[in-house]
Amino acid sequence: QVQLAESGGGLVQAGGSLRLSCAASGTIISINTMGWYRQAPGKQRELVATITSSGGTDIADSVKGRFTISRDNAKNTVYLQMNSLKTEDTALYYCNANLYYYNPYGRRSGDYWGQGTQVTVSS
């Protein structure tokens, strides 16, 4: 019914930049909040940044000033521009979307996750 496809992860040196993208597809009616979370080995998943349909953002203190979240509502896509990357930013980054969609039983709402994209920052 709904899929989230992430791209843009990779290996980068400290101080470098990466841009993550996440496109939502399927029988989507509308998307409320979209966001990025990350999970490093041995740690809990944590919020990185979220953005509402009207553009309101919430950014984690650990990445404020370095990461920027944006979205293209026409493309159902959210982006995460990551600058001045640090080794501690190394993690599996997950896209999340809270949305309304259709299934065979009618209109539904739900929270969906992407499969994750690895970001590795070397020193």
CNS distance restraints for C-alpha pairs under 8 A (distance, minus, plus):
assign (resid   1 and name CA) (resid  26 and name CA) 5.24 0.50 0.50
assign (resid   1 and name CA) (resid  27 and name CA) 5.78 0.50 0.50
assign (resid   1 and name CA) (resid 101 and name CA) 7.71 0.50 0.50
assign (resid   1 and name CA) (resid 102 and name CA) 7.56 0.50 0.50
assign (resid   1 and name CA) (resid 103 and name CA) 6.63 0.50 0.50
assign (resid   2 and name CA) (resid  24 and name CA) 6.97 0.50 0.50
assign (resid   2 and name CA) (resid  25 and name CA) 5.65 0.50 0.50
assign (resid   2 and name CA) (resid  26 and name CA) 4.46 0.50 0.50
assign (resid   2 and name CA) (resid  27 and name CA) 6.38 0.50 0.50
assign (resid   2 and name CA) (resid  28 and name CA) 6.96 0.50 0.50
assign (resid   2 and name CA) (resid 101 and name CA) 7.65 0.50 0.50
assign (resid   2 and name CA) (resid 112 and name CA) 7.65 0.50 0.50
assign (resid   3 and name CA) (resid  24 and name CA) 5.66 0.50 0.50
assign (resid   3 and name CA) (resid  25 and name CA) 5.32 0.50 0.50
assign (resid   3 and name CA) (resid  26 and name CA) 6.30 0.50 0.50
assign (resid   3 and name CA) (resid 112 and name CA) 7.63 0.50 0.50
assign (resid   3 and name CA) (resid 114 and name CA) 7.27 0.50 0.50
assign (resid   4 and name CA) (resid  22 and name CA) 6.34 0.50 0.50
assign (resid   4 and name CA) (resid  23 and name CA) 5.61 0.50 0.50
assign (resid   4 and name CA) (resid  24 and name CA) 4.49 0.50 0.50
assign (resid   4 and name CA) (resid  25 and name CA) 6.52 0.50 0.50
assign (resid   4 and name CA) (resid  95 and name CA) 7.26 0.50 0.50
assign (resid   4 and name CA) (resid  96 and name CA) 7.86 0.50 0.50
assign (resid   4 and name CA) (resid 112 and name CA) 7.31 0.50 0.50
assign (resid   4 and name CA) (resid 113 and name CA) 6.47 0.50 0.50
assign (resid   4 and name CA) (resid 114 and name CA) 4.77 0.50 0.50
assign (resid   4 and name CA) (resid 115 and name CA) 7.68 0.50 0.50
assign (resid   5 and name CA) (resid  22 and name CA) 5.33 0.50 0.50
assign (resid   5 and name CA) (resid  23 and name CA) 5.29 0.50 0.50
assign (resid   5 and name CA) (resid  24 and name CA) 6.50 0.50 0.50
assign (resid   5 and name CA) (resid 114 and name CA) 5.92 0.50 0.50
assign (resid   5 and name CA) (resid 115 and name CA) 7.37 0.50 0.50
assign (resid   6 and name CA) (resid  20 and name CA) 7.09 0.50 0.50
assign (resid   6 and name CA) (resid  21 and name CA) 5.54 0.50 0.50
assign (resid   6 and name CA) (resid  22 and name CA) 4.25 0.50 0.50
assign (resid   6 and name CA) (resid  23 and name CA) 6.62 0.50 0.50
assign (resid   6 and name CA) (resid  94 and name CA) 7.80 0.50 0.50
assign (resid   6 and name CA) (resid  95 and name CA) 6.89 0.50 0.50
assign (resid   6 and name CA) (resid 114 and name CA) 6.42 0.50 0.50
assign (resid   6 and name CA) (resid 115 and name CA) 7.33 0.50 0.50
assign (resid   6 and name CA) (resid 116 and name CA) 6.69 0.50 0.50
assign (resid   6 and name CA) (resid 117 and name CA) 6.40 0.50 0.50
assign (resid   7 and name CA) (resid  20 and name CA) 5.75 0.50 0.50
assign (resid   7 and name CA) (resid  21 and name CA) 5.26 0.50 0.50
assign (resid   7 and name CA) (resid  22 and name CA) 6.44 0.50 0.50
assign (resid   7 and name CA) (resid 117 and name CA) 6.54 0.50 0.50
assign (resid   8 and name CA) (resid  18 and name CA) 6.94 0.50 0.50
assign (resid   8 and name CA) (resid  19 and name CA) 5.74 0.50 0.50
assign (resid   8 and name CA) (resid  20 and name CA) 4.47 0.50 0.50
assign (resid   8 and name CA) (resid  21 and name CA) 6.16 0.50 0.50
assign (resid   8 and name CA) (resid 117 and name CA) 7.43 0.50 0.50
assign (resid   9 and name CA) (resid  18 and name CA) 7.03 0.50 0.50
assign (resid   9 and name CA) (resid  19 and name CA) 7.45 0.50 0.50
assign (resid   9 and name CA) (resid  20 and name CA) 6.21 0.50 0.50
assign (resid   9 and name CA) (resid 117 and name CA) 5.38 0.50 0.50
assign (resid   9 and name CA) (resid 118 and name CA) 5.31 0.50 0.50
assign (resid   9 and name CA) (resid 119 and name CA) 5.01 0.50 0.50
assign (resid  10 and name CA) (resid  18 and name CA) 7.84 0.50 0.50
assign (resid  10 and name CA) (resid 117 and name CA) 7.95 0.50 0.50
assign (resid  10 and name CA) (resid 118 and name CA) 6.13 0.50 0.50
assign (resid  10 and name CA) (resid 119 and name CA) 5.07 0.50 0.50
assign (resid  10 and name CA) (resid 120 and name CA) 6.15 0.50 0.50
assign (resid  11 and name CA) (resid 119 and name CA) 6.17 0.50 0.50
assign (resid  11 and name CA) (resid 120 and name CA) 4.76 0.50 0.50
assign (resid  11 and name CA) (resid 121 and name CA) 5.91 0.50 0.50
assign (resid  11 and name CA) (resid 122 and name CA) 7.32 0.50 0.50
assign (resid  12 and name CA) (resid  16 and name CA) 6.09 0.50 0.50
assign (resid  12 and name CA) (resid  17 and name CA) 7.24 0.50 0.50
assign (resid  12 and name CA) (resid  18 and name CA) 7.67 0.50 0.50
assign (resid  12 and name CA) (resid 119 and name CA) 7.93 0.50 0.50
assign (resid  12 and name CA) (resid 120 and name CA) 6.37 0.50 0.50
assign (resid  12 and name CA) (resid 121 and name CA) 5.04 0.50 0.50
assign (resid  12 and name CA) (resid 122 and name CA) 6.25 0.50 0.50
assign (resid  13 and name CA) (resid  85 and name CA) 7.67 0.50 0.50
assign (resid  13 and name CA) (resid 121 and name CA) 5.35 0.50 0.50
assign (resid  13 and name CA) (resid 122 and name CA) 4.75 0.50 0.50
assign (resid  13 and name CA) (resid 123 and name CA) 6.04 0.50 0.50
assign (resid  14 and name CA) (resid  84 and name CA) 6.96 0.50 0.50
assign (resid  14 and name CA) (resid  85 and name CA) 5.31 0.50 0.50
assign (resid  14 and name CA) (resid  86 and name CA) 5.07 0.50 0.50
assign (resid  14 and name CA) (resid  87 and name CA) 6.20 0.50 0.50
assign (resid  14 and name CA) (resid 121 and name CA) 5.67 0.50 0.50
assign (resid  14 and name CA) (resid 122 and name CA) 5.70 0.50 0.50
assign (resid  14 and name CA) (resid 123 and name CA) 5.38 0.50 0.50
assign (resid  15 and name CA) (resid  83 and name CA) 7.08 0.50 0.50
assign (resid  15 and name CA) (resid  84 and name CA) 4.19 0.50 0.50
assign (resid  15 and name CA) (resid  85 and name CA) 4.87 0.50 0.50
assign (resid  15 and name CA) (resid  86 and name CA) 6.40 0.50 0.50
assign (resid  16 and name CA) (resid  83 and name CA) 6.16 0.50 0.50
assign (resid  16 and name CA) (resid  84 and name CA) 5.47 0.50 0.50
assign (resid  16 and name CA) (resid  85 and name CA) 5.52 0.50 0.50
assign (resid  17 and name CA) (resid  81 and name CA) 7.52 0.50 0.50
assign (resid  17 and name CA) (resid  82 and name CA) 5.39 0.50 0.50
assign (resid  17 and name CA) (resid  83 and name CA) 4.41 0.50 0.50
assign (resid  17 and name CA) (resid  84 and name CA) 6.22 0.50 0.50
assign (resid  17 and name CA) (resid  85 and name CA) 6.19 0.50 0.50
assign (resid  18 and name CA) (resid  81 and name CA) 6.23 0.50 0.50
assign (resid  18 and name CA) (resid  82 and name CA) 5.23 0.50 0.50
assign (resid  18 and name CA) (resid  83 and name CA) 6.75 0.50 0.50
assign (resid  19 and name CA) (resid  79 and name CA) 6.92 0.50 0.50
assign (resid  19 and name CA) (resid  80 and name CA) 5.59 0.50 0.50
assign (resid  19 and name CA) (resid  81 and name CA) 4.48 0.50 0.50
assign (resid  19 and name CA) (resid  82 and name CA) 5.92 0.50 0.50
assign (resid  20 and name CA) (resid  79 and name CA) 5.51 0.50 0.50
assign (resid  20 and name CA) (resid  80 and name CA) 4.98 0.50 0.50
assign (resid  20 and name CA) (resid  81 and name CA) 6.47 0.50 0.50
assign (resid  20 and name CA) (resid  82 and name CA) 7.93 0.50 0.50
assign (resid  21 and name CA) (resid  77 and name CA) 6.91 0.50 0.50
assign (resid  21 and name CA) (resid  78 and name CA) 5.87 0.50 0.50
assign (resid  21 and name CA) (resid  79 and name CA) 4.55 0.50 0.50
assign (resid  21 and name CA) (resid  80 and name CA) 6.55 0.50 0.50
assign (resid  22 and name CA) (resid  77 and name CA) 5.42 0.50 0.50
assign (resid  22 and name CA) (resid  78 and name CA) 5.30 0.50 0.50
assign (resid  22 and name CA) (resid  79 and name CA) 6.41 0.50 0.50
assign (resid  22 and name CA) (resid  95 and name CA) 6.35 0.50 0.50
assign (resid  22 and name CA) (resid 114 and name CA) 7.90 0.50 0.50
assign (resid  23 and name CA) (resid  75 and name CA) 7.27 0.50 0.50
assign (resid  23 and name CA) (resid  76 and name CA) 5.81 0.50 0.50
assign (resid  23 and name CA) (resid  77 and name CA) 4.31 0.50 0.50
assign (resid  23 and name CA) (resid  78 and name CA) 6.65 0.50 0.50
assign (resid  24 and name CA) (resid  76 and name CA) 5.44 0.50 0.50
assign (resid  24 and name CA) (resid  77 and name CA) 6.21 0.50 0.50
assign (resid  24 and name CA) (resid  97 and name CA) 7.97 0.50 0.50
assign (resid  25 and name CA) (resid  76 and name CA) 7.38 0.50 0.50
assign (resid  26 and name CA) (resid 101 and name CA) 7.98 0.50 0.50
assign (resid  27 and name CA) (resid 101 and name CA) 5.42 0.50 0.50
assign (resid  27 and name CA) (resid 102 and name CA) 5.44 0.50 0.50
assign (resid  27 and name CA) (resid 103 and name CA) 7.31 0.50 0.50
assign (resid  28 and name CA) (resid  99 and name CA) 7.29 0.50 0.50
assign (resid  28 and name CA) (resid 100 and name CA) 6.11 0.50 0.50
assign (resid  28 and name CA) (resid 101 and name CA) 4.21 0.50 0.50
assign (resid  28 and name CA) (resid 102 and name CA) 6.52 0.50 0.50
assign (resid  29 and name CA) (resid  99 and name CA) 7.51 0.50 0.50
assign (resid  29 and name CA) (resid 100 and name CA) 5.28 0.50 0.50
assign (resid  29 and name CA) (resid 101 and name CA) 4.86 0.50 0.50
assign (resid  29 and name CA) (resid 102 and name CA) 6.97 0.50 0.50
assign (resid  30 and name CA) (resid  99 and name CA) 5.77 0.50 0.50
assign (resid  30 and name CA) (resid 100 and name CA) 5.32 0.50 0.50
assign (resid  30 and name CA) (resid 101 and name CA) 7.03 0.50 0.50
assign (resid  31 and name CA) (resid  53 and name CA) 6.82 0.50 0.50
assign (resid  31 and name CA) (resid  76 and name CA) 7.49 0.50 0.50
assign (resid  31 and name CA) (resid  97 and name CA) 6.86 0.50 0.50
assign (resid  31 and name CA) (resid  98 and name CA) 6.02 0.50 0.50
assign (resid  31 and name CA) (resid  99 and name CA) 4.15 0.50 0.50
assign (resid  31 and name CA) (resid 100 and name CA) 6.28 0.50 0.50
assign (resid  32 and name CA) (resid  52 and name CA) 5.86 0.50 0.50
assign (resid  32 and name CA) (resid  53 and name CA) 5.34 0.50 0.50
assign (resid  32 and name CA) (resid  97 and name CA) 7.25 0.50 0.50
assign (resid  32 and name CA) (resid  98 and name CA) 5.45 0.50 0.50
assign (resid  32 and name CA) (resid  99 and name CA) 5.43 0.50 0.50
assign (resid  32 and name CA) (resid 100 and name CA) 7.99 0.50 0.50
assign (resid  33 and name CA) (resid  50 and name CA) 6.69 0.50 0.50
assign (resid  33 and name CA) (resid  51 and name CA) 5.60 0.50 0.50
assign (resid  33 and name CA) (resid  52 and name CA) 4.32 0.50 0.50
assign (resid  33 and name CA) (resid  53 and name CA) 6.08 0.50 0.50
assign (resid  33 and name CA) (resid  97 and name CA) 5.89 0.50 0.50
assign (resid  33 and name CA) (resid  98 and name CA) 5.41 0.50 0.50
assign (resid  33 and name CA) (resid  99 and name CA) 7.47 0.50 0.50
assign (resid  34 and name CA) (resid  50 and name CA) 5.68 0.50 0.50
assign (resid  34 and name CA) (resid  51 and name CA) 5.49 0.50 0.50
assign (resid  34 and name CA) (resid  52 and name CA) 6.45 0.50 0.50
assign (resid  34 and name CA) (resid  53 and name CA) 7.94 0.50 0.50
assign (resid  34 and name CA) (resid  78 and name CA) 6.68 0.50 0.50
assign (resid  34 and name CA) (resid  95 and name CA) 7.43 0.50 0.50
assign (resid  34 and name CA) (resid  96 and name CA) 5.57 0.50 0.50
assign (resid  34 and name CA) (resid  97 and name CA) 4.37 0.50 0.50
assign (resid  34 and name CA) (resid  98 and name CA) 6.42 0.50 0.50
assign (resid  35 and name CA) (resid  48 and name CA) 7.59 0.50 0.50
assign (resid  35 and name CA) (resid  49 and name CA) 5.56 0.50 0.50
assign (resid  35 and name CA) (resid  50 and name CA) 3.92 0.50 0.50
assign (resid  35 and name CA) (resid  51 and name CA) 6.04 0.50 0.50
assign (resid  35 and name CA) (resid  69 and name CA) 7.97 0.50 0.50
assign (resid  35 and name CA) (resid  78 and name CA) 7.31 0.50 0.50
assign (resid  35 and name CA) (resid  95 and name CA) 5.79 0.50 0.50
assign (resid  35 and name CA) (resid  96 and name CA) 5.13 0.50 0.50
assign (resid  35 and name CA) (resid  97 and name CA) 6.47 0.50 0.50
assign (resid  36 and name CA) (resid  47 and name CA) 6.49 0.50 0.50
assign (resid  36 and name CA) (resid  48 and name CA) 5.45 0.50 0.50
assign (resid  36 and name CA) (resid  49 and name CA) 5.39 0.50 0.50
assign (resid  36 and name CA) (resid  50 and name CA) 6.30 0.50 0.50
assign (resid  36 and name CA) (resid  80 and name CA) 7.57 0.50 0.50
assign (resid  36 and name CA) (resid  93 and name CA) 6.69 0.50 0.50
assign (resid  36 and name CA) (resid  94 and name CA) 5.61 0.50 0.50
assign (resid  36 and name CA) (resid  95 and name CA) 4.69 0.50 0.50
assign (resid  36 and name CA) (resid  96 and name CA) 6.10 0.50 0.50
assign (resid  37 and name CA) (resid  45 and name CA) 6.55 0.50 0.50
assign (resid  37 and name CA) (resid  46 and name CA) 5.44 0.50 0.50
assign (resid  37 and name CA) (resid  47 and name CA) 4.43 0.50 0.50
assign (resid  37 and name CA) (resid  48 and name CA) 4.97 0.50 0.50
assign (resid  37 and name CA) (resid  49 and name CA) 7.01 0.50 0.50
assign (resid  37 and name CA) (resid  93 and name CA) 5.70 0.50 0.50
assign (resid  37 and name CA) (resid  94 and name CA) 5.11 0.50 0.50
assign (resid  37 and name CA) (resid  95 and name CA) 6.44 0.50 0.50
assign (resid  37 and name CA) (resid  96 and name CA) 7.49 0.50 0.50
assign (resid  38 and name CA) (resid  45 and name CA) 5.43 0.50 0.50
assign (resid  38 and name CA) (resid  46 and name CA) 5.46 0.50 0.50
assign (resid  38 and name CA) (resid  47 and name CA) 6.57 0.50 0.50
assign (resid  38 and name CA) (resid  48 and name CA) 6.63 0.50 0.50
assign (resid  38 and name CA) (resid  91 and name CA) 5.87 0.50 0.50
assign (resid  38 and name CA) (resid  92 and name CA) 5.43 0.50 0.50
assign (resid  38 and name CA) (resid  93 and name CA) 4.25 0.50 0.50
assign (resid  38 and name CA) (resid  94 and name CA) 5.80 0.50 0.50
assign (resid  39 and name CA) (resid  43 and name CA) 6.23 0.50 0.50
assign (resid  39 and name CA) (resid  44 and name CA) 5.91 0.50 0.50
assign (resid  39 and name CA) (resid  45 and name CA) 4.30 0.50 0.50
assign (resid  39 and name CA) (resid  46 and name CA) 6.32 0.50 0.50
assign (resid  39 and name CA) (resid  91 and name CA) 5.28 0.50 0.50
assign (resid  39 and name CA) (resid  92 and name CA) 5.30 0.50 0.50
assign (resid  39 and name CA) (resid  93 and name CA) 6.57 0.50 0.50
assign (resid  40 and name CA) (resid  44 and name CA) 7.28 0.50 0.50
assign (resid  40 and name CA) (resid  45 and name CA) 7.39 0.50 0.50
assign (resid  40 and name CA) (resid  90 and name CA) 6.58 0.50 0.50
assign (resid  40 and name CA) (resid  91 and name CA) 4.27 0.50 0.50
assign (resid  40 and name CA) (resid  92 and name CA) 6.29 0.50 0.50
assign (resid  41 and name CA) (resid  91 and name CA) 7.17 0.50 0.50
assign (resid  47 and name CA) (resid  60 and name CA) 6.61 0.50 0.50
assign (resid  48 and name CA) (resid  59 and name CA) 6.09 0.50 0.50
assign (resid  48 and name CA) (resid  60 and name CA) 5.22 0.50 0.50
assign (resid  48 and name CA) (resid  63 and name CA) 7.21 0.50 0.50
assign (resid  49 and name CA) (resid  57 and name CA) 7.05 0.50 0.50
assign (resid  49 and name CA) (resid  58 and name CA) 5.44 0.50 0.50
assign (resid  49 and name CA) (resid  59 and name CA) 4.40 0.50 0.50
assign (resid  49 and name CA) (resid  60 and name CA) 6.08 0.50 0.50
assign (resid  49 and name CA) (resid  69 and name CA) 6.52 0.50 0.50
assign (resid  50 and name CA) (resid  57 and name CA) 5.53 0.50 0.50
assign (resid  50 and name CA) (resid  58 and name CA) 5.21 0.50 0.50
assign (resid  50 and name CA) (resid  59 and name CA) 6.68 0.50 0.50
assign (resid  50 and name CA) (resid  69 and name CA) 7.08 0.50 0.50
assign (resid  51 and name CA) (resid  55 and name CA) 5.72 0.50 0.50
assign (resid  51 and name CA) (resid  56 and name CA) 5.39 0.50 0.50
assign (resid  51 and name CA) (resid  57 and name CA) 4.38 0.50 0.50
assign (resid  51 and name CA) (resid  58 and name CA) 6.55 0.50 0.50
assign (resid  51 and name CA) (resid  69 and name CA) 6.90 0.50 0.50
assign (resid  51 and name CA) (resid  70 and name CA) 6.98 0.50 0.50
assign (resid  51 and name CA) (resid  71 and name CA) 7.55 0.50 0.50
assign (resid  52 and name CA) (resid  56 and name CA) 5.16 0.50 0.50
assign (resid  52 and name CA) (resid  57 and name CA) 6.54 0.50 0.50
assign (resid  53 and name CA) (resid  73 and name CA) 7.26 0.50 0.50
assign (resid  55 and name CA) (resid  70 and name CA) 7.58 0.50 0.50
assign (resid  55 and name CA) (resid  71 and name CA) 7.80 0.50 0.50
assign (resid  57 and name CA) (resid  69 and name CA) 7.44 0.50 0.50
assign (resid  59 and name CA) (resid  63 and name CA) 7.04 0.50 0.50
assign (resid  59 and name CA) (resid  64 and name CA) 5.96 0.50 0.50
assign (resid  60 and name CA) (resid  64 and name CA) 6.05 0.50 0.50
assign (resid  63 and name CA) (resid  67 and name CA) 5.60 0.50 0.50
assign (resid  64 and name CA) (resid  68 and name CA) 7.98 0.50 0.50
assign (resid  66 and name CA) (resid  82 and name CA) 6.17 0.50 0.50
assign (resid  66 and name CA) (resid  83 and name CA) 5.13 0.50 0.50
assign (resid  66 and name CA) (resid  84 and name CA) 6.03 0.50 0.50
assign (resid  66 and name CA) (resid  85 and name CA) 7.62 0.50 0.50
assign (resid  67 and name CA) (resid  80 and name CA) 6.75 0.50 0.50
assign (resid  67 and name CA) (resid  81 and name CA) 5.50 0.50 0.50
assign (resid  67 and name CA) (resid  82 and name CA) 4.48 0.50 0.50
assign (resid  67 and name CA) (resid  83 and name CA) 5.99 0.50 0.50
assign (resid  68 and name CA) (resid  80 and name CA) 5.72 0.50 0.50
assign (resid  68 and name CA) (resid  81 and name CA) 5.08 0.50 0.50
assign (resid  68 and name CA) (resid  82 and name CA) 6.63 0.50 0.50
assign (resid  69 and name CA) (resid  78 and name CA) 7.28 0.50 0.50
assign (resid  69 and name CA) (resid  79 and name CA) 5.65 0.50 0.50
assign (resid  69 and name CA) (resid  80 and name CA) 4.64 0.50 0.50
assign (resid  69 and name CA) (resid  81 and name CA) 6.37 0.50 0.50
assign (resid  70 and name CA) (resid  78 and name CA) 5.82 0.50 0.50
assign (resid  70 and name CA) (resid  79 and name CA) 5.23 0.50 0.50
assign (resid  70 and name CA) (resid  80 and name CA) 6.62 0.50 0.50
assign (resid  71 and name CA) (resid  76 and name CA) 7.49 0.50 0.50
assign (resid  71 and name CA) (resid  77 and name CA) 5.57 0.50 0.50
assign (resid  71 and name CA) (resid  78 and name CA) 4.13 0.50 0.50
assign (resid  71 and name CA) (resid  79 and name CA) 5.84 0.50 0.50
assign (resid  72 and name CA) (resid  76 and name CA) 6.00 0.50 0.50
assign (resid  72 and name CA) (resid  77 and name CA) 5.28 0.50 0.50
assign (resid  72 and name CA) (resid  78 and name CA) 6.38 0.50 0.50
assign (resid  73 and name CA) (resid  77 and name CA) 6.52 0.50 0.50
assign (resid  85 and name CA) (resid  89 and name CA) 6.50 0.50 0.50
assign (resid  85 and name CA) (resid 121 and name CA) 6.82 0.50 0.50
assign (resid  86 and name CA) (resid  90 and name CA) 7.62 0.50 0.50
assign (resid  86 and name CA) (resid 121 and name CA) 6.26 0.50 0.50
assign (resid  86 and name CA) (resid 122 and name CA) 7.97 0.50 0.50
assign (resid  86 and name CA) (resid 123 and name CA) 7.93 0.50 0.50
assign (resid  87 and name CA) (resid 120 and name CA) 7.47 0.50 0.50
assign (resid  87 and name CA) (resid 121 and name CA) 4.80 0.50 0.50
assign (resid  87 and name CA) (resid 122 and name CA) 5.85 0.50 0.50
assign (resid  87 and name CA) (resid 123 and name CA) 6.30 0.50 0.50
assign (resid  88 and name CA) (resid 121 and name CA) 7.62 0.50 0.50
assign (resid  89 and name CA) (resid 119 and name CA) 7.55 0.50 0.50
assign (resid  89 and name CA) (resid 120 and name CA) 7.46 0.50 0.50
assign (resid  89 and name CA) (resid 121 and name CA) 6.73 0.50 0.50
assign (resid  90 and name CA) (resid 118 and name CA) 7.82 0.50 0.50
assign (resid  90 and name CA) (resid 119 and name CA) 5.40 0.50 0.50
assign (resid  90 and name CA) (resid 120 and name CA) 4.56 0.50 0.50
assign (resid  90 and name CA) (resid 121 and name CA) 5.44 0.50 0.50
assign (resid  91 and name CA) (resid 118 and name CA) 6.12 0.50 0.50
assign (resid  91 and name CA) (resid 119 and name CA) 5.55 0.50 0.50
assign (resid  91 and name CA) (resid 120 and name CA) 6.58 0.50 0.50
assign (resid  92 and name CA) (resid 116 and name CA) 5.85 0.50 0.50
assign (resid  92 and name CA) (resid 117 and name CA) 5.54 0.50 0.50
assign (resid  92 and name CA) (resid 118 and name CA) 4.43 0.50 0.50
assign (resid  92 and name CA) (resid 119 and name CA) 6.08 0.50 0.50
assign (resid  93 and name CA) (resid 116 and name CA) 5.24 0.50 0.50
assign (resid  93 and name CA) (resid 117 and name CA) 5.23 0.50 0.50
assign (resid  93 and name CA) (resid 118 and name CA) 6.08 0.50 0.50
assign (resid  93 and name CA) (resid 119 and name CA) 6.92 0.50 0.50
assign (resid  94 and name CA) (resid 113 and name CA) 6.73 0.50 0.50
assign (resid  94 and name CA) (resid 114 and name CA) 5.74 0.50 0.50
assign (resid  94 and name CA) (resid 115 and name CA) 6.65 0.50 0.50
assign (resid  94 and name CA) (resid 116 and name CA) 4.39 0.50 0.50
assign (resid  94 and name CA) (resid 117 and name CA) 6.55 0.50 0.50
assign (resid  95 and name CA) (resid 113 and name CA) 5.68 0.50 0.50
assign (resid  95 and name CA) (resid 114 and name CA) 5.13 0.50 0.50
assign (resid  95 and name CA) (resid 115 and name CA) 7.90 0.50 0.50
assign (resid  95 and name CA) (resid 116 and name CA) 6.91 0.50 0.50
assign (resid  96 and name CA) (resid 111 and name CA) 7.04 0.50 0.50
assign (resid  96 and name CA) (resid 112 and name CA) 5.62 0.50 0.50
assign (resid  96 and name CA) (resid 113 and name CA) 4.62 0.50 0.50
assign (resid  96 and name CA) (resid 114 and name CA) 6.51 0.50 0.50
assign (resid  97 and name CA) (resid 111 and name CA) 5.73 0.50 0.50
assign (resid  97 and name CA) (resid 112 and name CA) 5.31 0.50 0.50
assign (resid  97 and name CA) (resid 113 and name CA) 6.68 0.50 0.50
assign (resid  98 and name CA) (resid 109 and name CA) 7.43 0.50 0.50
assign (resid  98 and name CA) (resid 110 and name CA) 5.76 0.50 0.50
assign (resid  98 and name CA) (resid 111 and name CA) 4.48 0.50 0.50
assign (resid  98 and name CA) (resid 112 and name CA) 6.45 0.50 0.50
assign (resid  99 and name CA) (resid 109 and name CA) 5.57 0.50 0.50
assign (resid  99 and name CA) (resid 110 and name CA) 5.69 0.50 0.50
assign (resid  99 and name CA) (resid 111 and name CA) 6.53 0.50 0.50
assign (resid  99 and name CA) (resid 112 and name CA) 7.95 0.50 0.50
assign (resid 100 and name CA) (resid 107 and name CA) 6.92 0.50 0.50
assign (resid 100 and name CA) (resid 108 and name CA) 5.57 0.50 0.50
assign (resid 100 and name CA) (resid 109 and name CA) 4.24 0.50 0.50
assign (resid 100 and name CA) (resid 110 and name CA) 6.56 0.50 0.50
assign (resid 101 and name CA) (resid 107 and name CA) 5.79 0.50 0.50
assign (resid 101 and name CA) (resid 108 and name CA) 5.35 0.50 0.50
assign (resid 101 and name CA) (resid 109 and name CA) 6.11 0.50 0.50
assign (resid 101 and name CA) (resid 110 and name CA) 8.00 0.50 0.50
assign (resid 102 and name CA) (resid 106 and name CA) 5.40 0.50 0.50
assign (resid 102 and name CA) (resid 107 and name CA) 4.61 0.50 0.50
assign (resid 102 and name CA) (resid 108 and name CA) 5.91 0.50 0.50
assign (resid 103 and name CA) (resid 107 and name CA) 6.55 0.50 0.50
assign (resid 103 and name CA) (resid 108 and name CA) 7.04 0.50 0.50
